Amino acid sequence: MSVQNKHFLNTPESLVLDSLRGLCAINSDLILDEKNKSEDPFIGCLPVTQQIPAVYLGSHDQSLVALLCGGGSGHEPAHAGFVGAVCGSVFASPNASQVRRGIDLVDNDKGTVIIVKNYTGDVLNFGLAKEQYAALHPDKAEKVKFIIVGDDVAVGKTQGSIVGRRGLAGTVLVYKIAGALANRGGSLDDVYNIAQWVASNVGTIGVGLDHCHVPGTAAASSHLQDSEIEIGMGIHNESGNRRLAPNPPLKDLIPHLLDLLTSTSDPERSFLPFEGQNGKDEVVVLVNNLGGISELELGAIAGEVHRALTTRGVTVQRILSGTFMTSLNMPGFSISLLLLPSQGATSAPTHSFLLSLLDAQPNAPGWKWSSHAVPHAQPTLAQPASHVTQSSSEAPLKVANTESFKASIKGACEALIAAESEITRMDTIAGDGDCGLTLKAGAEAVLKKISEGKINGEDLGGSIITVAQVAEEAMGGTSGALYSIFFSALAQGLHSHTTASASVTPESWSRALSSALAKLYTYTRARPPSRTLVDPLAAFIETLAKSSGNDPKAAVSAAAAAAEHTRVLEAKAGRSVYVEGDRLREEKVADPGAWGVKTILESLL
């Protein structure tokens, strides 16, 4: 497995500033301090040469407590997507003078709470900036508070006895809840105390398929095998504490991660005071994309986390899912649990108060939508859709020989099933390799409907509508939609061109087929010769029309010739358009969809 080494940027050196300029374009309320190079009285009045930008809210109410955070870049949308931030280079802390400039920028009447993740550079530089600020402004020394967030549960108590636990995505919950209280007008002590409480009651575990790549550094190769994942990876490319192989399914992986978060028996963990599987534990869940996970996967992860917690008897009060704190393009995710206070707890903020702060809608570009409601234990499922049935006051159309009708359809289905391997071979060259299996699935489903008596010839229109439903449900995709549209239109055409009292004549069939083809053309741009299933279908219908439906053999021959001719045609529609044209001609492979139509018609008539 290789690390993704390519990036979209101007230069690696300008990336942080370019990104913050984009953030300010997204949110015009923000102010960007680009040239944070002020002279520093603590380093002999020498100008700082590194450009470290800061972002803050220009319209900040001076009567409200300010939050300031920051650290190395590469964790976006953290930190500038949530609160005022001093942003260092990728994975590198800003220095103290630059942080102190950030404190000056958010200066206000009520005070400032600095929130940093527990990494040595961040703690030292932000802490030094706080102390320097207090020395320079003794009258404001008590108006700047400092909080360190260490929510990682991968680092055991023995290993982290000196340095402590790393700060991960749980930090975002500290930002959100403390920020909401500050916005309500909370005092400096109140904002500080609730931030400290959240920081002390949140745990996070991360897992990755691989490390990330830092722009401007040499291309990297993976340190993991293709089948391996790593648990406990940090957000600065630090290795985790264990690997698993092969990569387990989510239903096995998520419980393993939750064990690390909720354990009360592991002497190296037990960071949060869970009471166990007695139904008393209540949590807020944050499922975080570390940078390179698709939204499709993230949704599955969130659902599995919710299911696993519910199975353990843990009540999920809120679940948040999205990209909150990344590690550049790391293909991984993290799970954070905020353990809410138990009922009757006296030294903690109330359950409802915390949730009200979490639910407060912020004006922050990094915050993701949430429902502000307790998720259901199981998804609310829609009632099963009833199959569409033919509704008409007229008597149903009936074929002259129902057994012959069913035998013809069976023959066509069996021929498709037998041709699956050859059609699949064709589609492996000319498309995406699934045409044979798709047609086989449709044929098998039609045979099942025949055995159930739902395709019988006693009701011709209803039988054809059933075939259309099978095409939609059993085949799916583009071909399923095309077949379903065609057969739905064919049922319409038969009723339009045949009266209930009259038999279905060859001419009625021909007219109905022509009208069905016309309707199909409404939804596809494919026209013969296009190297698609339309080629033999149109050849059959147009040739049949010339004899008013009385020469089906000639029509089948024309369809077969059109399908054969696709071997030398340039693709104008369908999957083959994306295949190099010379290869198709060299292979002389017929279009698989056209071959499927040929197979049906030759076996049907």
VEXVORO-185942 format. One record per residue: residue in one letter; x, y, z of N, C-alpha, C, O in turn. Coordinates in steps of 0.1 Angstrom, whole numbers, plus 5000, padded with zeros to 4 digits. Example, Ala and Ser with C-alpha at 12.3 -4.5 7.8 and 13.67 -1.06 7.14 Angstrom:
2
A513249435078512349555078513249675078514249675085 S512849785071513749895071512950005079513450115080 
//
This chain:
605
M500849885000500050005000500950125000501850135008 S500650224991501450344990500750464997499550474996 V501550555002501050675008500750774997501450784987 Q499550844998499250944988500151064989500151134998 N501051074979502151174979501851304972502551404973 K500751304964500451424956499451514962498551474970 H499651644960498751754966498451864956499151884946 F497351924959496952044952497452174959496952194970 L498352244954498852364961499652454952499952414940 N499952574956500952654949502352614952503052574943 T502652634964503952584969503752524983502852574990 P504552434988504352385002504552495012503852495022 E505452595009505652705018504552795020504352855031 S503752815009502552905010501252845014500252915015 L501252715015499952645017499152685029497952705028 V499852705040499052735052498452875050497252895053 L499152975046498553105044497553105033496553175034 D497753035022496753025011495452965017494353005013 S495552865025494352795031493652895040492452895040 L494352975048493653065057493053185049491953235053 R493653225038492953325030491653265024490653335023 G491653135021490453075016489353075027488253095024 L489853035039488853035051488253175053487053185055 C489053275051488453415053487553455041486653535043 A487753395030486853415019485553345021484453395018 I485553225028484353155031483553225042482353235042 N484353285052483653355063484253495064485353515069 S483453585059483953725058483953795072484453905072 D483553735082483653785096485053775102485353835112 L485853685095487153665101488153765096488053825085 I489153795104490253875101491553795101491753715111 L492353815091493653735090494853825093494953935086 D495653795103496853865106497953795099498553695104 E498353835087499253765078500653775083501453675083 K501053895087502553925089502753925104503054035110 N502653815111502953805125504453805127504953695130 K505053915126506553925127506954035137508054085136 S506154065146506354175155507654155163508054045166 E508354265167509554255174509254205189508154245194 D510054125194509854055207510754105218511954095217 P510254175228511054225239511754115246512754145254 F511353995245511953885252513153815245513753735250 I513353855232514453795225515353915219515753905207 G515454015227516454125223516054205211516854255204 C514754225209514154315198514654265185514754345175 L514854135183515154085170513954045163513053975169 P513654085150512454045144512353895142513353825139 V511153845143510953705141510753685126510053755119 T511553595120511553575106510553485100510153495088 Q509953395108508953305103507653365103507253425113 Q506953355092505553415091504553325096504353215090 I503953355107502953265114501653345114501553435123 P500653315106499453395106498553355118498653245123 A497653445121496553425131495253465125495153555116 V494253395129492853425124491953445136492053375146 Y491153555136490253575147488953645142488953695130 L487953655150486653715147486753865148487053915159 G486553935137486754075137485654145145485954255151 S484554095146483354155153483254105167482154105172 H484254055173484153995186483654095196484254205198 D482654055204482054145214483054145226483354045232 Q483454265229484454285239483954245253484754235263 S482654235255482154195268482054045269481553995280 L482553965259482453825260483853765261484853815256 V483953655268485253585269485653535256484853485248 A486953545253487453495240488153355242488753335253 L488153275232488853155231489953165221489753225211 L491153115225492253115216492952975216493152915226 C493252925204493852795203494852805192495252915187 G495352695188496252685177497252575178497052475185 G498352585171499352485170499752465156499552555147 G500352355153500752325139499552315130498452265134 S499752355117498652335107498652195103499452115107 G497652165094497552025089496451945096496151835093 H495652015105494551955112493252015108492251985115 E493152085097491952155094490752065092490851955088 P489552115097489252255100489752305114489652425116 A490152215122490852265135492152325130492952275122 H492452445136491652505147490952625143489952665149 A491452685132490852815128489452805123488752905122 G488952685120487552675116486552675127485352675125 F487152685140486252685151486352815160485352875164 V487652845164487852955173489053035168489752995158 G489353145174490553225171491853135172491953055182 A492753145163493853055162495153115157495153205149 V496253075163497553105158498052975151498252875158 C498352985138498552875130500052855126500552945118 G500752755131502152735128502252665114501252635108 S503452635110503652555098503052415101502652385112 V503052335090502452195091503152125103504352095102 F502352085112502851995124503852065132504652005139 A503952205131504952275139504352385147503652465141 S504552395160503952495168504552635165505652645161 P503652735166504152875165505052905177504852835187 N505853005176506653035188505953125197504853175194 A506453155209505753225220505353365216504253415219 S506253435209505953575205504853585196503953675196 Q504753485187503653485177502353455184501253505181 V502353365194501153335202500753455210499553485211 R501753525215501353645223500653755214499853825219 R501153755202500453845192498953805191498053895190 G498753675191497353625190496553665203495353705202 I497153665214496453705227496153845226495053885230 D497053935221496754075219495554095210494754185212 L495454015199494454035189493054005195492054075190 V492953915204491653885209491353945223490453905230 D492254045227492054105240490654165241490054215232 N490154155253488754195256488654235271489554215278 D487454275275487154315288487054205298487254215310 K486654085293486353975303487453875305487453815315 G488253855295489353755296489453655285488553655276 T490453575284490753485274491053345279491853335289 V490553245273490853105277491653045265491153045254 I492853005268493752945258493552795259493752735270 I493252725248493052585248494052525238494052555226 V494852435243495852365235495852215237495452165247 K496152145226496352005227497651965234498552045234 N497651855240498851815248499951765239500151645238 Y500651855233501951825226502951925232502652045234 T504151875233505251955240505452095234505452195242 G505552105221505752235215504552325217504852445220 D503352275216502152365218502152415233501952525236 V502252315242502152355256503252455260502952555267 L504552435256505552525259505452655253505552755260 N505152665240505052795234503852875238503852995240 F502652805238501452885243501552915258501153025262 G502152825266502352855280503252965282503053055290 L504352965275505353075276504753205272504953305278 A503953205261503253325257502353385268502253505270 K501653295274500753335285501553405296501153505301 E502653345300503453395311504053525307504153625315 Q504553535295505153665290504053775289504353885293 Y502853735285501753835284501453885298501254005300 A501453795308501153835322502253925327501954015334 A503553895323504553985328504554125322504854225328 L504154125309504054255302502754335306502754455306 H501754265310500454325314500054275328499054195328 P500654315338500354255352498854285356498354205363 D498254385350496854415354495954315347494754305351 K496454245337495554145330496054005333495553905326 A496953985342497553855344496553745347496653635343 E495453785355494453695359493353675349492453595351 K493453745338492453735328492753645316492053635306 V493853565318494153465307494353335314495153315323 K493453235310493453105316494053005306494053035294 F494552895311495252795302494752655304494652615316 I494352585293493852455295494552365285494752395273 I494952245290495652145281494652025280494151975290 V494451985267493551875265494351755261495151755251 G494251645268494851515265493851405265493551355276 D493251375254492051285254492451145248491551065247 D493651125243494051005237494050885247494650895257 V493350775243493450655252494350555247494450445253 A495050575236495950475231497250475239497850365241 V497550585244498850595253498450555267497650615273 G499050445271498650395285499250485296500050575293 K498750455308499150545319500550535323501250635326 T501150415321502550395324503450475314504350545317 Q503050445301503850515290503750665291504750735288 G502550715294502350855294502450925308501851025310 S503050855317503150905331503751045332503351115341 I504751075323505351205324504751305314504351415317 V504651255301504251355291502751365290502151465285 G501951265295500551265295499951215282500751175273 R498751225280498051175268498051285258497951405261 R498051245245498051335234496651405232495651345236 G496651525227495351585224494951545210495651555200 L493651505209493051465196491751535194491551645199 A490851465186489651535182488651565193487851655191 G488851505205487951545216488151695220487251755226 T489251755216489551895218488451975212488052085217 V487951935201486852005194485652025202484952125202 L485251915210484151925219484352025230483452095235 V485652045234486052145244485752285238485152375244 Y486252305226485952425219484552465218484052575221 K483752365214482352385211481552425224480852525224 I481752345234480952375246481452495254480552575258 A482752515255483252635261482852765253482552865258 G482952745239482652865231481152905232480853015232 A480252805233478852835234478552905247477752995248 L479252865258479052935271479553075270478953165275 A480753095264481253225263480353315255480153435258 N479753255244478853335236477553375244476953475240 R477253295254476053335262476353435273475453485280 G477653475274478053575283478553515296478653585306 G478953385296479553325308480853395313481553455305 S481053395326482253455331483453385327483353265322 L484653445329485853375326486053245334486453145328 D485753255347485853125355484853025350485252905350 D483653065347482652965342483152895329483052775328 V483552975320484052925307485252825309485352725304 Y486152875317487352795320486952665327487452555323 N486052665337485652545345484952445336485152325337 I484052495327483352395319484252335308484152225305 A485252415303486252365294487052255300487352155295 Q487452285313488252195320487552065323488051955323 W486252075326485451955329485251875316485451745317 V485051935305484851855292486251785289486251675285 A487351865291488651805287488951685296489651595292 S488351685308488651575318487751455316487951345322 N486751475308485751365306485551315292484451265289 V486551345283486451305270487651215266488751235271 G487351105259488351015254488350995239487250995234 T489450965233489450955218490450835215491550825221 I490050765205490950655199490950675184489850685178 G492050665178492150675163492650545157493250465164 V492350525144492750415137493050455122492250535117 G494050405116494350445102494750325094495250225098 L494550345081495050245071496450275067497150185061 D496850395070498250435066498550575072497650635078 H499850615071500150755075499750855065499350825054 C499950985068499651085059501051135053502051085056 H500951225043502151275036502151425038501151495036 V503251475043503451625045503851685032504951645027 P503151785027503551855015504951905016505351965026 G505751885005507051935004508151835009509351865008 T507651725015508651625019508751515009507951504999 A509751435010509951325000508851225000508151205010 A508651164988507551064987507850954997508950914999 A506750905003506850805013506250675009505350675001 S506750565013506150435011505550395024505950435035 S504550305023503850265035504650175044505450095040 H504450195057505050105067504149995071504449905079 L502949985065501949885068501749795056501949835044 Q501449665058501149575048499749605042498949675049 D499449565030498149595024496949555033495949615033 S497149445041496049395049496049445063495149405071 E496949535066497149585080496449715083496349795073 I495949735095495549865100496349895113496849805119 E496350025117497150055129496250135138495550235134 I496150085151495250155161496150245170497250205173 G495650355173496350455182497250545175498150605181 M497150565161498050655154497750795159496550835161 G498750875160498651015164498351105151498251055140 I498151235154497751315143498951395137498851485129 H500151345141501351405135502251295129503451305129 N501551195124502251075118502950985128503750905124 E502650995141503150905151502550765149501450755146 S503350665151502850535150501950505161501950565171 G501050405159500150365169500750265179501950245179 N499850205187500350115197500049965194500549875201 R499349945183499149805178498649805164498149895159 R498949685158498449665144497549545144497649455151 L496649545134495749435132495749395118495849475109 A495749265116495749205102495049075103495248995112 P494249045093493749135082492849245088492349235099 N492649345080491749455083490349395087489649345078 P489949405099488649345103487449425098487549545096 P486349365096485149435093484749535104485149505116 L483949635101483649735111482949675123483149715135 K482149575121481349515132482349445143481949425154 D483549415138484549355148485549465153485949465164 L485849565144486849665147486249765158486949795167 I485049815155484449915164484349865179484749945188 P483849745182483849705196485249705202485449735214 H486249665194487649665199488049815203488649825214 L487749905195488050045198487250095210487850165218 L486050055211485250105222485750045235485550105246 D486249925235486849865247487949955253488049975265 L488750015244489850105248489250235254489850285263 L488150275250487550395255486750375268486750465276 T486050265269485150245280485650155291484950135301 S486750095289487249995299487450055313487950165314 T486949985323487150025337488049915344488349935356 S488449815337489249705343490749705338491549645344 D490949775327492349785322493149885330492850005330 P494149845337494949935346495650045338496050145343 E495850015325496550115317495650215310496050315305 R494350185311493350275305492450325316492950395325 S491150295316490250335326490350485328490250535340 F490450565317490550705319489250775322489150885329 L488150715318486750775320485950685330486050565329 P485250735339484550655349483250595344482150625350 F483350515334482150445330481650345341482450295348 E480350325342479750245352479550105347479250015355 G479750075335479549945329478249925323477450025321 Q477949805319476649775311475449765320474849665322 N475149875326473949885335472949985330471950015336 G473150045318472250135312472350275318471550365315 K473350305327473450435333474350535326474350655328 D475250475317476150565310475550635298474850575291 E475850765297475250845286476450925280477250975287 V476450925267477650985260477251075249476151065243 V478151165245478051225232479151165224480351145228 V478851125211479851065202480251155192479451225186 L481551165189482051235178482951145169483951095173 V482451115157483151035147483851125138483151205131 N485151125138485951225131486751165119487451055121 N486651225108487451185096488851245098489051365099 L489851155098491251205099491851265086493051305086 G491051265076491451335063491251265050490951335040 G491351135050491251065038490150955037490250865028 I489150965045488050865045486850925038486551045039 S486250845029485050895022483850915031483850845041 E482950995027481751015035480950885035480250865045 L481050805025480350685024480850595036479950535043 E482150585037482650495048482350555062482050485071 L482450695062482250755075480850735080480650715092 G479850735071478450705075478350565081477650545091 A479050465075478950325080479650315093479150245102 I480750395095481450395108480550445119480450395130 A479950565116479050625126477850535130477550515142 G477250465120476250375123476650255131475950215140 E477850205129478350095136478750135150478550055160 V479250255152479550295166478250315174478250265185 H477250365168476050385175475450245179474950225190 R475450155169474950025172475649955183475049895192 A477049955183477849885193477649945207477549875216 L477550075207477250145221475950105226475750075238 T474950105217473550065222473549925227472849895237 T474249835220474349695224474949685238474649595246 R475849775241476549775254475649835265476049835277 G474549895262473749955272474050105274473650165284 V474950155265475350295267474350385259474050355247 T473750485265472850575258473550685251474350755257 V473350685238473950795230473050915229471950905223 Q473351025235472551145236472651225223471751285218 R473851225217474151295205475151215197476051165203 I475151225184476151165176476551265165475651315157 L477751305165478351405155479251325146480051245150 S479151355133480051285123480451375113479651455107 G481751375110482251465099483751485101484451405108 T484251585094485751615094485951735104485551845101 F486451705115486651805126488151835129488551945129 M488951725130490351745132491151635125491051515127 T491851685115492451585105493951575108494551645116 S494551485101496051475100496351475085496751375079 L496151595079496351605065495451515057494251515058 N496051415050495251325041495351185047495151085039 M495451165060495551035066494250955063493151005066 P494350835058493150755056492750685069493150565072 G492050755077491650695090490550775097490050875091 F490150725109489150795116489450785131490250705135 S488750865139488850855153487450865159486450915153 I487250805171486050805178486350875192487250835199 S485550975195485551045207484351025215483251035209 L484450995228483250985237483351085248484351085255 L482351165249482251255261481251195270480051185267 L481751145282480951085292480151195299480751265307 L478851195298478051295305477951265319478051145323 P477651365328477551345342476451255346475351265339 S476651165356475551085360474451165367474751275372 Q473251115367472151185374472451205389472951115395 G472251325393472551355407473951395410474251435422 A474851405400476251445402476251595407475551675400 T476951625417476951755423478051845419477951965419 S479151785415480351865411480551875396481651905392 A479551855389479551865374478451945369477451965375 P478652005357477552075350476451985348476651865346 T475252035347474051945345474051885331474551945322 H473451775331473351695318472651785307473151795296 S471551845311470851925301471552055297471452095286 F472352105306473152235303474152205293474352275284 L474952095295475952055285475352035272475952075262 L474251965271473651935258473152065251473252075239 S472652155259472152285254473352355248473152425237 L474552355254475652425248476152355236476652415226 L476152225236476552145224475652175212476052185201 D474352185215473352205205473252355199472752375189 A473852445207473752585203474452595189475552545187 Q473752665180474152675166475252775165475052895167 P476552735161477652835160477752895146477152845137 N478353005146478753065133480153035130481053125129 A480452905128481852865126481852775114481152675114 P482752805104482752725092483152575094482852495086 G483852545105484352415107483352315113483552195113 W482352375119481352295127480352225117479952295108 K480052105119479252025111477752025116477552045128 W476852005107475451995111475251875120475851775119 S474351895130473951795139472451805141471851915140 S471851695146470351695146469851755159468651775160 H470651765169470251825182469151735189468351775197 A469251605186468251505191468951375194469951345189 V468351295203468751165206468551075194467451065189 P469551005189469350915178468550795182468550755193 H467750755172466950635175467850505176468850505170 A467350415184468150295186468350215173469350155171 Q467250225165467250165152466750265142465950345145 P467250265129466750355119465250335118464750225118 T464550445116463150435112462950395098463350465089 L462350285096462350225082460950255076459950255082 A461050285063459850305055459050175054459650065054 Q457750185052456950065049457350005036457650075026 P457449875035457849815022456949865011455749865012 A457549895000456749944988455949824982456549714980 S454749854980453949744973454149754958454449864952 H454149634952454449634937453349704930452149684933 V453749774919452749844911451949734903452549644897 T450649744904449849654896449049724886448849844887 Q448749654876447949714865446549744870445849664875 S446149874867444849914871444149964859444450064852 S443049894856442249924844440849874845440649764851 S439949944840438549904840438249794829437249734829 E439249794820439149694809439549554812440449544822 A439149454805439549324808441049314803441349374793 P441849224810443249214806443349154793442549064788 L444449194786444849124773445348984776446048964785 K444948894767445348754769445948704756445448724745 V447048624758447648564746446848444742446148384750 A447048404729446248294724446648154730445848074733 N447948144733448548014738449448054750450648084748 T448848044762449648084774450847994776451948044781 E450747864773451947774776453047804766454247804770 S452747834754453747874744454348004748455548024746 F453548094753454048224758455148204769456148264769 K454748124779455648104790456948024785458048054790 A456747934776457847854771458847944764460047924765 S458348044756459248134749460048214759461248234757 I459448264769460148354779461148264786462248314789 K460748144790461748054797462948034788464048034793 G462648004775463747974766464748094765465948074765 A464248214765465048334764465848354777467048384776 C465248324788465948344801467048234802468148274807 E466748114799467748004800468948034790470048004794 A468648094779469748124769470648234775471848224773 L470048334782470848444788471748384799472848424800 I471148294807471948234818473148154812474248164817 A472848084801473948004795475048094789476148054788 A474548214784475548304777476248394787477148474782 E476048374800476648474810478148484808478648594808 S478848364808480248374808480848444795481848524796 E480248424784480648484772480348634772481248714768 I479248674777478848814778479748884788480148994786 T480048814799481048874809482348894803483048994805 R482848794795484148804788484148934779485149004779 M483148954771483049064763483049194771483749294767 D482349194782482249324790483449344798483749464801 T484249244801485549264807486449344798487349424803 I486349324785487149404775486449534772487149634771 A485149534770484449654765483749734775483249844772 G483749694788483049774798483549754811484749754814 D482649734821483149714835482949574840483149544852 G482649474831482649334835481449284842481549164846 D480349354843479249304850478049274842476949234847 C478049294829476849284820476349144820475149124821 G477249044819476748904819476048874832474948804832 L476548914843475948884856474648954858473748904864 T474649074853473349154854472249094846471149084851 L472549054834471548984826471148854832469948814832 K472048784837471748654844470848674856469948594858 A471148774864470248804875468848834871467948794877 G468748914860467348944855466648824850465448804853 A467348734843466748614838466348524849465248464848 E467148504859466748424870465548474878464748394882 A465448604879464348664886463048644877461948624883 V463148654864461948634856461548494857460348464858 L462448394857462048254858461348234872460348154872 K461748304882461148284895459748334894458748274900 K459548454887458148504886457248414878456048404881 I457848344868457048244860456648134869455448084869 S457548084878457247974887456148014897455447934902 E456148144901455148194910453848224904452848254911 G453748214891452548234883452248384881451148414877 K453248464883453048614880453348654866452948764862 I453948564858454048584844453448464837454048354837 N452248484831451448364827450748374814450248274808 G450648494809449948514796448448534797447848574788 E447948504809446448534811446248684812445148734808 D447248754816447248904816448548954810449548964817 L448448974797449649004790450349134795451549144797 G449449244797450049364801450649354815451749404818 G449949284824450449264838451749184837452649204845 S451849084828453049004827454249084823455349074828 I454049174813455149254808455549364819456749394820 I454549414826454849504837455749434848456649494854 T455449304850456249234860457649214855458649224863 V457849194842459149184836459949324838461049324841 A459149434836459749564838460249584853461249644855 Q459449534862459749554876460949464880461849504887 V461049344874462249264876463449334871464549334877 A463449394859464549454853465049574862466249584864 E464149644868464449754877465149704890466149754894 E464549594896464949554909466049454909467049464917 A466049364900467049254900468249294892469349244895 M468049374882469249404873469849534878471149534880 G469149634880469649764884470549824874470649774863 G471149934878472150004869471550054856470250074855 T472350084847471950144834471050044826470050084821 S471549924824470849824816469549794822468549774815 G469449784836468149754842467149864840466049834837 A467649984840466750104838466250104823465050124820 L467150074814466750074800465749964797464749984790 Y465949844802465049734800463649764807462649734801 S463749824819462449854826461649954818460449944817 I462350064813461650164806461050104793459850124790 F461750014786461249964774460049874776459049884769 F460149784786459049694789457749764794456649724792 S458049874803456949954807456150014796454950024795 A457050074786456450134775455750034766454750064759 L456249914765455649814757454249774762453349754754 A454149764775452849734781451849844777450649824774 Q452349974778451450084774451050074760449850094756 G452050044751451750034737450749924733449949944725 L450849814740449949704737448449744740447549714733 H448249814751446949864755446449974746445249984743 S447350054740446950154731446650104718445750164711 H447249994713447049944700446249814699446049754688 T445649774710444849654711443649674720443749724731 T442449644715441249654723441149524731441549414727 A440449524742440349414751439549294744439849184747 S438649334735437849224729438549164717438249054712 A439649224712440349174701441649104705442149124716 S442049014697443348934700444549024697444449124689 V445648994703446849074700447449024687447948904686 T447349104677447849064664449249094662449849174669 P449949034652451349074648451449224646452449284650 E450449284640450549424638450549504651451149604653 S449649454660449549524673450949514680451349614686 W451549394680452849384686453849474679454649544687 S453849484666454849574659454649714663455549794666 R453349764664453149904667453549934682454050034685 A453249834690453549854704455049864706455549944714 L455749774699457249774700457849904694458749964700 S457249954684457750084678457450204688458350284690 S456350204694456050304704456950294716457350394722 A457250164720458150144731459550194728460250254737 L460050174716461350224712461350374712462350434716 A460350434707460250584707460350644721461050734724 K459650574731459750624745461150604750461650684758 L461750484747463050464752464050574747464950614754 Y463850614734464650724729464550854737465450944736 T463450874744463250994752464350994763464651104768 Y464850884767465650874779467150834776467950824785 T467450804764468850774760469150844747468350854738 R470450884746470850954734471450844724471750884712 A471450724728472050624719471050594707469850574708 R471650604695470950574683471850494674473050514674 P471250394667472150304659472750384647472150474642 P473950354644474850254650475650324662476350414660 S475450274674476150334686476950234694477550274704 R476950114690477650004697477049994711477749984721 T475649984712474949954724473849854721473649814710 L473049824732471949734730470849794721470049714716 V470949924719469949984710470049944696469049934688 D471249904691471549864677470649744673469949754664 P470749634680469949514676468449534679467649484672 L468149614690466749634693466049714683464949674678 A466749824678466149904668466049824655465049844647 A467049754651467049674639465849574639465249564629 F465649514650464549414651463249484649462349444641 I463049594657461649664656461449724643460349714638 E462449794637462249854624462049754613461249784604 T462749644613462549544603461149474605460449454595 L460749454617459449394619458349484614457249444609 A458549614616457449714612457249714597456149734592 K458349674589458249674575457249574570456649584559 S457049464578456149354574454849364582454149264582 S454649474589453549484598453449374609452449334613 G454649324612454749224623454649084618454648994626 N454649064605454348934600455648854596455548734592 D456848914597458048844594459048854605460048914604 P458748784616459648804628461048734625462048784631 K461148634617462448574614463348674608464548684611 A462848754598463648854592464148964602465249014601 A463248994611463549094621464649034631465549114634 V464548914634465648854643466948844636467948874642 S466948814623468148814615468748954614470048964615 A467949054613468449194612469049234626470149294627 A468449184637468949214650470349144652471249204658 A470449024648471648944649472749014641473949024646 A472449054629473449124621473949254628475149284627 A472949324634473349454640474249424652475149504655 A473949324660474749284671476149244667477149284673 E476249164656477549124651478349254646479549254647 H477649344640478249464634478949554645479849634642 T478549534658479149614668480549584670481349664677 R481049474665482449434666483349534660484549554664 V482849604649483749694642483349834644483849924637 L482349864652481850004654482650074665483250014674 E482750204663483250294674482150324683481050354679 A482450314696481450334706481050484707481950574707 K479750504707479250644708478450664721478150774725 A478150554728477350564741477750444749478350344744 G477350444761477550324770478950324776479750414773 R479250214783480550204790481750204780482850244783 S481450144768482550134758483150264754484250264748 V482450374756482950504752484250534759485150594754 Y484450474771485550504779486750404777487750414783 V486550314768487550214765488250264752487650304743 E489550244751490350294740489850214727489750094727 G489450294717488750244705489550144697489050044693 D490850164696491750074688491649934695491749834688 R491649924708491649794715490349724711490449604709 L489249794711487949724708488049664694487549554692 R488549744685488649694671489549574669489349484662 E490749584676491649474676491149354682491349244676 E490449364693489849244699488649194691488249074692 K487949284683486749244676485749184685485049084681 V485549244696484549204706483249274704483249394702 A482149194704480849264702480449334715480949304725 D479549424713479049494725478249394734477349334729 P478549384746477949284755476449304756475649214757 G476049434757474549464758473849424746472749374746 A474449454734473849414721473749264720472749214715 W474749194725474749054724473648994733473148884730 G473449054744472349014753470949024746470148934747 V470749134739469449144731469349044720468348984718 K470449024713470548914703470148784709469348704703 T470748744720470448624727469048604730468448494728 I468448714735466948704739466148684727465248594727 L466348764717465448754705465548624698464548564694 E466748574696466948444689466348324697465848234691 S466248344710465648234718464148254720463448164724 L463648374719462248414721461348374710460248334712 L461848394698461048374686461548254677460948224667 
//
